[in-house]
Amino acid sequence: MKDTELKNIPFSPPDITEAEIEEVIKAMRSGWITTGPRTKELEKRVAKYVGTNKAVCLNSATAAMELTLRILGIGPGDEVITSAYTYTASASVIDHVGAKIVLVDTAPDSFEMDYSKLADAITEKTKAIIPVDIAGKMCNYDTIFEIVASKNKLFKANNELQRLFNRIIVITDAAHAFGAERQGFKCGQVADFTCFSFHAVKNFTTAEGGAVVWRNVAGLDDEWLYKQFMLYSLHGQSKDALAKTQKGAWEYDIVYPAYKCNMTDIMASIGLIQLDRYAVLLERRREIIEMYDSALLPLGIQGLQHYGEDFASSGHLYLMRIPGIREEKRNEIIVKMADAGIACNVHYKPLPMFTAYKNLGFDIKNYSNAFHQYANEITLPLHTLLSDEDVEYVISVLKSVI
């Protein structure tokens, strides 16, 4: 391929327009650049979009997951289960709170955890499960909740909030899945708690950022729970900066020596415009995925199914697997794609392959399905700045390389 024919196809740049830039400028000129009216407005709009009573905007999905675990009182002596096939954040938050990480292998030829092995992993110490909506496709929550119900006798609540659920609590890592749907429910309406990422590479971005929403479980006080997230995310301070601006309202209490992970109004201003555009962004992702599928699946390439009769993913990542190749050949293909100006990636290297998790005692030999899933996986560029011509170029180069 001649140099003159090369394109530059980045992996996942943010789709930012003049409208987002103008809203950021308005925020900066308003005098509110930390948590303020725009953050509160984004929380309301995220809750409305998802279909929940409340949403809490924070600085990351990681913070959303960790604070959820802490508010639920999950810590030393407890176990939390997640997938071996995910990004480290799904598991690291478990370690942060002092609980034991329990990893479950994927099912054969699947990016989802093996639900039969999930059932086997549950003990009387299990307090939560963190499923992963990988690439933006919601997990099989019917099966997850059936397994939770089947193990109900093992559950031992440590506090009043856990007793309210009276079972293992499902906290979804939906970092990829804002806007996904399954069986008529939006992502955020199914799991007990759902944590979204609004990081720069995500479909919907606030540069850095994330949010947590929760189902309206009987007896759960939404206002109380929202306040807990506010306290935990702002040092345990009883008033935020906005509340302290009221006349004579300087005084506050520190009710818990907590953390610092709030969203700012500058971040929220980006999100407010992104939300206005989001339906169009999701539709464009679907068009790109369908172009990839129609060209690549007939070649025998295996792809994640993003759309079906009763589900639609958020179309966050285009995961594909090339049958019959191993890590070395997969890596050669990625290099050749890069030589043609196309940035590809791998999602994911299973957690037991990393030093941090080896040091915790995990061995990839015990997660053979996850390893086989990873060994021939390549993630193609998928973002809304791609033109049809760009997508056709990626397809053409991939065909010539393989």
N, C-alpha and C positions, 0 to 999 in steps of 0.2 A: 504494500500500500504506500503510495507516494505521500510525502509530507504535506503537499498541498491539499490532499484529500482529508487530512485529519481534522476531527472536531474536538472540542473540549467539552466533555460531558461530566460535570461534577456529580458526586454521589447524591447529596441531599442538601442543597442550599435553601435558605428560607425564602418564601414567597412574600416579599414586602413591597407594598405599593406606596405611592405618595400619600394615600389616605392614612396609613399607619404612621408615616413620618409626621404628617400634619397633627395627628392626635398626640403624638409624643411631644411635639413643640407646644401644643396647648397645655399639656400637663406641666411642662417645665415652666411655662409662663404663669400658671395658675398659683404657684406658691406651694403646691402639694406635689412632692416628688417621692415621698415614702408612702406607706400605707395610708390611704385616704379615700375620698369619695369615688374615685375610679375603681379602686380595688373592690369596694363594697358593691358597686354597680356590676362589675364583672361576676362577682359571686352570685348575685341575684340572677343574672342572665345565664350563667352556667347551670344553675339549679333548674331554671325554667327549660333550658334546652334538653337537659338530661331527663327531667321529669321527677325531680326529688324536691323535698321541702327546703333543703339547705345545701349549700356548697361552701367549702372553705378554700380560699386561694392561698397558696404557700409558695416558697421559693423553689420547690422541686417535688416530683413524685416520691423521691426517696424520703424527704421530710414528711410527706403525707403518710407514707407507710409506717415510718418509725413513730411518729406521734400517735398514730392509731394504736399501735402495739402498746405504747406507754400509757395512753389513756385507758385502755382495756386492762391495764395492770399485769401485762404479760412480761415475765422477766426470768431471773434465775430459778432453776428447777422446772421450768416449763419447756415444752418442745413446740416448734412451729415447722410445718412441712411446706416445702416448695419444690419446684422443678429443678432438675440438674441442668436443664437446657434453657438457660435464661441469662440475662445480664446480672452482674454481681449484686446490684441494688436489691433485687428480690430476696437475696439471702443475707447480705451484709447487715441489713436493718435488724434481723433476728439476733445476730451477734451483738449489735450495738446495745440492745436492751438486756443482754445477758442470758437470753434463752438459747436452747440447743437447736442448731440447724439440722433438719432432717431433709435430705434430698431424695427425690423419687425419679427414677429413670423414665424416659419417654416410652410410649407404646411403640411397637415395631413400625417403621416407616411413617412415623407421626411426629409432629412438633409438640404435641400435647403430652402431658405426663400419662403414664400407664395407670389407669384408674384402679385396676386390680391390685397393683403394687401400692397405690395410695391407701387403699383399705388396710393392707398388711402393715403399713407404716404407722398407723394410729395406735397410740398407747394411752394409758390413763393420765399421762403428762401432756398430751397434745391439747393445746389451747386454741390454735388457729391453723388454717391452711391458706397459703398464698398461691392461688392459681395464676398463670401468666397468659394473658390474651395476646399471644405472640403475633406480630405482623398486623395486629388490629382485628384479628378474628377471635370472637368470644369462645371460651371453652364450653364444654358440655356440662353446664351447671345442674341440669337435672340429675345427672349421674353423681356429681360431687355432693349434692345435698342428700341424695339417697344414701350414699356412703356415710355421710355425717350422721344421718338418722339411724343407720344400722349399728353405729358405734356409740350411741347415746349413753348407754349404761357405763361406759368408761369415763365419761366427762365429769370432772370435778371442778366446780367453780371456786375461784379464789376471792371473789368480791361481789358486791351487789350488781355491778354492771354485767359481769359474766353470768350471774344467776338469772338476769333478765333474758339472756339468750338461752341459757341452760343447755348448751351444746357447743361443739367446736364452731368457732366463728370464721367465716369465709371473708378474707380481705384480698381483693383482687389487685394484682399488679396490671393495671390497664394503661400503662404508660403509652402503649401504641394505639389504644382502642377508642379514643374519644370520637363518638359519632357512630360506632358500630351498633348493630342490632341483631337480635336472635329471638325467634318465636314471638315477634311483636313487642319485645321489650328492648329499650335502649340500654347500652352498656352504662351501668350505674344504677339500674333499677333491679338488678338480679342478685348480685353478691350483697353481703351485709354491709361491707365498706368497699368502695371502689376508688382507686388512686390513679389519677391521670398525670401525664407529663406534658408540659408545654415548652419543652426544651427547643432550642433553635432548629434541630433536625426533624421535629415532629410536624405532623400535618397542620396543627393549630399551634401557633407559637406565641409566647410572651418573652422571647429571648432565653431566659431561664424562667422556670416556674412550674407549677403543678396545682392540682386541686384534689380534694377528697370529698366524696358524697356518700350518703348512707341511706339504706332502706328505712322506712318508717315502721320499725318493729314495735309491736304493742307494748306500751309502757315506757318507751324510750322518749325522753324529753329533749326535743330537737334544740330548744333554746339553751338548755343546760349543756348539751354536748357541743354545740357551736362555741359556747363560752369557754369550754375546756380547751378546744383547739386554739382559741385566741390566747388563753393564758399560757399554754405550752409553747406557742410559737413566738411569744413576746416576753420572755424572761419571767413569766408568771406574774406580770404586771396587771393590776386590776383595771387599768384604763389605757387605751391606746392613745397615740398622739392626737388623733382627731377628737376623741372625747375630752382630752385635757385642754382643748382650745375654748371650751365653753367658759363663760365668765366665772371666775373664782374656783375653777375645777382643777387646779393644779395638783391637788393631793391625790395620792394613789397608794396602794398596798402592793407588796410582793407576797403573793400567797403560796408560791412554790418556786424553788430555785430552778427555773426551767431553761428554755432554749431560745434561739434566735433564728427564725426561718420564715419570716413574713414575706409576702409579696409587696412590691412597691407600686405606686400609681404610674410610674413610667412603664413598668412591665405591663400593668393592667391596661394601659392605654393602647398598646399594641393589640392585646387580646380582644378589646372591644370592637376594633375594626375587623380583626380576623374572624370573629364570630359572625359579623354581617356578611362576610364573603364565604363562609364555610360550606354551605350547600354546593356552591359552584366548585369549590376546591375538591370536595369529595367526588363529585361527578366526573371531574377531569381525571382524578386518580383511577376511577373505574374504567374510563376510556383507555387509559394507558395499559392497565392490567389486561384488558380484553385484547388489545393489540399484541401484547407479549404472548398471552395464552394461545391466540389463534395461530401465531407463527411458530411457537416453540413446542407446545405440547404434542403436535403431530410428529415431531422429531424423536419422541420418546423421552424428552426432558420431563422430569416430574416437578410439578408446582403445587404450592398451597392453594386450595380452592377458596377463593375470597367471597364468592357469591353463590347462593342457592335459593331454593324455594322459600325457606324460612329463616335465612340469615344473610347479612351483608356486613362485611368487614369495613373498617375505616380505610382499607387500602394503604396501609402505612409502608409495608415492605414487600418487594417482590422476591420471595424466597424460591429458589429452584435447585434441583439436585440432578446431577448428570450421572446416570447409571453406569456402573462399571469402572469408575475412576476412584483413585485414592487421593489422600491429602497432597502429595507431591504434584500430581497432574493437575489437581484443582488449583493449586497455587500458581502453576505455570500458566494456566488459562487466565487467571486474574492479572498476571504480569503482562501477558500479551494484550489483554483488553486495555490495560493502562498505557501500553506502547501506542495504542490506537487512540488515546485521549479519553478513554472511558474509565471512570473510577467505579470499581465494584467493591464489595465488602463480603464478610462472612458473618452470619447470624445463626447460632452463636457457637463459640468455643465452649463446650460444657464446663461448668464450674469446677469439677474435680480435676481438670487439666491445669488449673492455675496454682501457683505456689501457695497462695493464701489458703486455699481449700485443701491442698495436699497437707499443709501444716495442721489443719484441723482434723486430719485423719481420713479424708476422702480419697478414693482410688478409682480412676476412670475404668478399671477393669470390671468394677461393679455396676457400670452404667453403659453397657455395650450398645444398647439401642441409641442412646444419645450420641455416642461416638460415631456410629455408622451414619446417623443423621447429619452430623457435622462434616464428616470426612469428604463428602462430595457436594457440599452446599455452596452456592454462590448467590449473593444478593445483587441484583441489577439496579441501576439507578431508577428511582421512582419518585418524581416530584412534579409539581405543577408548573415549573418553568420549562419543562421538556416540550418541544414541539413534536408534531407527528413525524417530521423529518428526522428529528433527533432519535426518536424511538426506533424508526426504521433503520437508522445508522447503527444503533446498538445491536439490533437483531441481525443485521447484515454482518457486522464484525464477529459477533458470537458464532454465527453459522460457519464463517470462514475459519475461525480458530479451532472449533471442535470437529 
